[in-house]
Every structure is written in C-alpha cells, then in structure tokens.
Amino acid sequence: MTAPLIGVSTSITVGKEPERAYVNTAYLRAIQDAGGLPVLLPPQLDAQALGALWERLDGLILTGGGDIDPSHFAEPRHATTDEVSPARDALEVALVRKALDDDVPLFAICRGLQVVNVALGGSLYQDIKDQTGSPIEHSQRDRRDQPTHAVKVMGEGTRLGRILGRLELEVNSMHHQAIKTLGRGLREVAWAPDGIIEGVELADGDRFVVGVQWHPERGWRDDPFAKALFTTFIEQARLRSV
C-alpha cells in the first residue's frame, strides 16, 4: 500500500538571524505513525519549487505557530499579537485555496484552523482574554500533552463527530487567538465551555477540510481521539493517491 505524501507547513523565525524554518517533531511522528510521509513546506520555497511539490502531495497539514497578521481581516494589530510572518501567512493562505481548488484533504491544527478561517474571509480574536473576558486558560503552561479544558462536539451530521465518536472530550490548549467571525463555507462543530470555537469543517461535507483548535499531535501515542484524527486524515489522503 502506497504511503501518501503529506505537505506540512512550518514555522519561521521572526526578527532573528539566521532565519530558520522549523516544525515540532510531534507532527512528523504522528503523520508517520498513521501511515503518511511528511514533506515540509517552508515559506522560503519559490513558486517553482512549491508547484513541483504540490503536484505530488496527497494531503496537507497546517501546523501551529505564531500569530496571523490582522491586516488579513482588516483590523489593527493588538498589543499581544506576536511572531507575525508575512511570508508564512501568504504561503498558508495560498495553500488553503490550492487545497480547496484541487480537492486535497486538509487537516488544520491550532494556528492552521485560524488560517483556514482567515483565508475564507473570517476574522479572529487577537487576544481571547482581553477581547472576550473568558475565564478559561486557553494557553496552558504545564505539560502540553495533558488536557486542560473540555470541548463539546456537534455529533449529528458532522465529519468531526464521526471521527471522534463522542460528543465531549478533554483537550490541551495552546493559543491566545481564536475565531471571531466564521469564514465563508465553514461551519463550527466544536466549542470550549466559554463558547470559543474549537472545531470547524466545510459546510458542504464533501471535501475533507477539518480544523481543530487543540493539538492532537501532542497525544498521538496514547490518545485514541488524536489517533482517530490523524488516521482518518491519512486514509483520506491515501484515497487520493490511488
């Protein structure tokens, strides 16, 4: 059975020398454990290189990382907005559109969910605590593979509900930004107790586009729900590679 090639977005250093593109290895291990082959997609790729790689990819994962430039949703920059990389933003917004145009399975994690939302015309809370007053700690400081708050999932008729097989679970949380207004064609399918959107998917349901605000790659070894997310995504990518 052919292992599908999975494009993986990378973080990029901001204001530091030498410039580096990097990704947490948990993503790479989770992809391989589920049967895929990761291919890094750093912002430094030129158009020709990106095009050559894109033709070979069977799936795309958008990873976590720094904040998105609020100019993408026509808002001034909040004081806490940090680690903004215009090059990364431009690449990942373009990748979302390529994935939708070419029907490439897309799994978006944390920042990745936010990128999908912004690419489809949505906006973000740039700082959850300041802009919503939420009492929930969405940016945990303890062990990052441990859950910190609950998430409720819409079960009936949702792809995420079918993948997880339950209506509530405990998740880890490492973000200070979140969806404010939903992008075109998306529907919200999971929420934290304070109402923050924790899961989205395409409303039409035909294409595999799933985003979660938590970090399942951190629990892929022991968490059955994390395994289910990666395994299902890789299965969809494998179908495309046949």
C-alpha positions as CSV (number, residue, x, y, z in Angstrom):
1,M,0.0,0.0,0.0
2,T,1.5,3.4,-1.0
3,A,2.1,5.8,1.8
4,P,0.5,9.2,0.9
5,L,2.7,12.3,0.8
6,I,1.6,14.9,3.3
7,G,2.6,18.5,3.0
8,V,3.4,20.1,6.4
9,S,3.6,23.8,6.9
10,T,6.5,25.1,9.0
11,S,7.1,27.9,11.5
12,I,9.7,30.6,10.7
13,T,11.9,32.6,12.9
14,V,10.9,36.3,13.1
15,G,13.5,39.0,13.6
16,K,16.3,36.6,14.3
17,E,19.4,35.6,12.5
18,P,20.0,33.2,10.9
19,E,16.5,32.8,9.6
20,R,15.1,29.3,10.2
21,A,12.2,27.2,9.1
22,Y,11.2,24.6,11.6
23,V,8.4,22.3,12.8
24,N,7.7,20.4,16.1
25,T,8.6,16.8,15.5
26,A,5.4,15.6,17.1
27,Y,3.6,16.4,13.8
28,L,6.1,14.3,11.8
29,R,5.9,11.4,14.2
30,A,2.1,11.4,14.2
31,I,1.9,11.5,10.4
32,Q,4.3,8.6,10.0
33,D,2.6,6.6,12.7
34,A,-0.7,7.0,10.9
35,G,0.9,5.8,7.6
36,G,1.9,9.0,5.8
37,L,5.1,10.5,4.6
38,P,5.7,14.2,5.7
39,V,7.0,16.7,3.3
40,L,8.0,20.1,4.8
41,L,6.6,23.3,3.1
42,P,8.6,26.2,4.4
43,P,7.8,29.8,3.4
44,Q,11.2,30.0,1.7
45,L,10.1,27.8,-1.2
46,D,9.9,29.7,-4.5
47,A,6.9,29.3,-6.8
48,Q,8.5,26.7,-9.0
49,A,9.6,24.5,-6.1
50,L,6.2,24.8,-4.4
51,G,4.4,24.0,-7.6
52,A,6.6,20.9,-8.2
53,L,6.0,19.6,-4.6
54,W,2.3,20.4,-4.7
55,E,1.7,18.2,-7.7
56,R,3.0,15.2,-5.7
57,L,1.1,15.8,-2.5
58,D,-1.9,13.8,-1.4
59,G,-2.8,15.8,1.8
60,L,-1.9,19.0,3.7
61,I,-1.5,19.7,7.4
62,L,-1.4,23.3,8.6
63,T,0.5,23.4,11.9
64,G,0.5,25.7,14.9
65,G,2.8,28.6,15.4
66,G,2.9,32.4,15.5
67,D,0.0,34.9,15.0
68,I,-1.6,35.9,11.7
69,D,-1.2,39.4,10.5
70,P,-4.6,41.1,11.3
71,S,-4.4,43.0,8.0
72,H,-5.7,39.8,6.5
73,F,-9.0,40.6,8.2
74,A,-8.8,44.4,8.1
75,E,-8.2,45.0,11.8
76,P,-5.4,47.0,13.6
77,R,-2.8,45.0,15.4
78,H,-3.4,44.1,19.1
79,A,-0.6,44.7,21.6
80,T,-0.3,41.0,22.2
81,T,-0.2,39.9,18.6
82,D,3.3,38.4,18.1
83,E,5.6,36.3,15.9
84,V,3.9,37.5,12.7
85,S,5.5,36.3,9.5
86,P,4.0,37.8,6.3
87,A,5.8,35.1,4.2
88,R,4.2,32.3,6.2
89,D,0.8,33.9,6.1
90,A,1.0,34.4,2.4
91,L,2.1,30.8,1.8
92,E,-0.5,29.2,4.0
93,V,-3.4,31.3,2.8
94,A,-2.4,30.3,-0.8
95,L,-2.2,26.6,0.3
96,V,-5.7,26.7,1.7
97,R,-7.0,27.9,-1.6
98,K,-5.0,25.3,-3.5
99,A,-6.3,22.5,-1.3
100,L,-9.9,23.6,-1.9
101,D,-9.4,24.1,-5.6
102,D,-7.7,20.7,-6.1
103,D,-9.7,18.8,-3.5
104,V,-6.7,17.9,-1.4
105,P,-7.6,16.7,2.1
106,L,-6.7,19.4,4.6
107,F,-6.2,18.9,8.4
108,A,-5.7,22.3,10.2
109,I,-4.3,22.4,13.7
110,C,-4.4,25.4,16.1
111,R,-3.0,28.3,14.0
112,G,-3.9,26.2,11.0
113,L,-7.6,26.4,11.9
114,Q,-7.3,30.1,12.1
115,V,-5.5,30.3,8.8
116,V,-8.3,28.4,7.1
117,N,-10.8,30.7,8.6
118,V,-9.0,33.9,7.6
119,A,-8.3,32.5,4.0
120,L,-12.1,32.2,3.7
121,G,-12.8,35.7,4.8
122,G,-13.3,35.2,8.5
123,S,-11.7,37.2,11.4
124,L,-10.0,36.4,14.7
125,Y,-10.0,37.4,18.3
126,Q,-6.4,38.6,18.6
127,D,-6.4,38.1,22.3
128,I,-9.1,35.9,23.9
129,K,-8.7,37.1,27.5
130,D,-8.7,40.8,26.5
131,Q,-11.4,40.7,23.9
132,T,-13.8,38.1,25.4
133,G,-13.1,38.2,29.1
134,S,-13.0,34.4,29.1
135,P,-12.0,32.8,32.4
136,I,-10.7,29.6,30.7
137,E,-7.0,29.2,30.3
138,H,-6.5,28.6,26.6
139,S,-2.7,28.9,26.7
140,Q,-1.7,26.3,29.2
141,R,1.8,26.4,30.7
142,D,2.0,22.9,32.2
143,R,2.6,19.6,30.3
144,R,1.4,20.2,26.8
145,D,0.2,16.7,26.2
146,Q,-2.2,16.9,29.1
147,P,-5.8,18.2,28.7
148,T,-6.8,21.5,30.2
149,H,-10.4,22.1,29.3
150,A,-13.5,20.3,27.8
151,V,-14.7,20.6,24.2
152,K,-18.3,19.8,23.1
153,V,-18.7,18.4,19.6
154,M,-21.7,18.5,17.4
155,G,-22.3,14.9,16.6
156,E,-25.2,14.7,14.2
157,G,-24.2,15.0,10.6
158,T,-20.6,16.3,11.2
159,R,-17.4,14.8,10.0
160,L,-15.6,15.7,13.2
161,G,-18.3,14.0,15.3
162,R,-18.0,10.8,13.2
163,I,-14.2,10.8,13.5
164,L,-14.2,11.3,17.3
165,G,-17.2,9.1,18.0
166,R,-18.3,11.2,21.0
167,L,-19.9,14.5,21.9
168,E,-17.4,15.7,24.6
169,L,-13.7,15.3,25.2
170,E,-10.9,16.9,27.2
171,V,-8.2,18.7,25.1
172,N,-4.9,20.5,25.5
173,S,-4.9,24.2,24.7
174,M,-2.0,26.4,23.5
175,H,-3.4,29.5,21.8
176,H,-4.3,33.1,22.7
177,Q,-6.2,33.8,19.5
178,A,-9.4,32.2,18.2
179,I,-12.1,32.5,15.5
180,K,-14.3,35.6,15.9
181,T,-16.4,35.6,12.7
182,L,-16.6,32.4,10.6
183,G,-15.2,32.2,7.1
184,R,-17.3,31.5,4.0
185,G,-18.4,27.9,3.6
186,L,-17.3,26.8,7.1
187,R,-19.4,25.6,10.0
188,E,-18.5,25.5,13.6
189,V,-18.7,22.0,15.0
190,A,-17.0,22.1,18.4
191,W,-16.8,24.6,21.3
192,A,-15.0,25.2,24.6
193,P,-17.2,25.9,27.6
194,D,-16.8,29.7,27.1
195,G,-18.1,29.4,23.5
196,I,-14.7,29.7,21.8
197,I,-14.9,27.7,18.5
198,E,-12.7,24.6,18.8
199,G,-13.6,22.8,15.6
200,V,-14.6,23.7,12.0
201,E,-15.2,21.9,8.8
202,L,-16.6,22.7,5.3
203,A,-20.4,23.0,5.4
204,D,-20.9,21.1,2.2
205,G,-19.3,18.0,3.8
206,D,-18.0,16.5,0.5
207,R,-14.3,17.6,0.8
208,F,-12.1,16.7,3.8
209,V,-11.4,20.0,5.4
210,V,-11.2,19.7,9.2
211,G,-9.7,22.1,11.7
212,V,-9.3,21.8,15.5
213,Q,-8.0,24.4,17.9
214,W,-6.2,22.0,20.1
215,H,-3.0,20.0,19.5
216,P,-3.8,16.3,18.8
217,E,-0.2,15.7,17.6
218,R,0.9,16.0,21.2
219,G,-1.1,13.0,22.3
220,W,-0.9,10.7,19.2
221,R,0.7,7.9,21.2
222,D,-1.9,7.5,23.9
223,D,-5.0,9.5,23.0
224,P,-7.5,7.5,20.9
225,F,-9.1,10.7,19.6
226,A,-5.8,12.1,18.5
227,K,-5.1,8.8,16.7
228,A,-8.5,8.9,15.1
229,L,-8.0,12.4,13.7
230,F,-4.6,11.5,12.1
231,T,-5.6,8.1,10.9
232,T,-8.8,9.3,9.2
233,F,-6.9,12.2,7.6
234,I,-4.2,9.8,6.2
235,E,-6.9,7.4,5.0
236,Q,-8.5,10.3,3.0
237,A,-5.1,11.3,1.6
238,R,-4.4,7.7,0.6
239,L,-7.7,7.5,-1.3
240,R,-6.5,10.5,-3.3
241,S,-3.1,8.9,-4.0
242,V,-4.6,5.7,-5.6
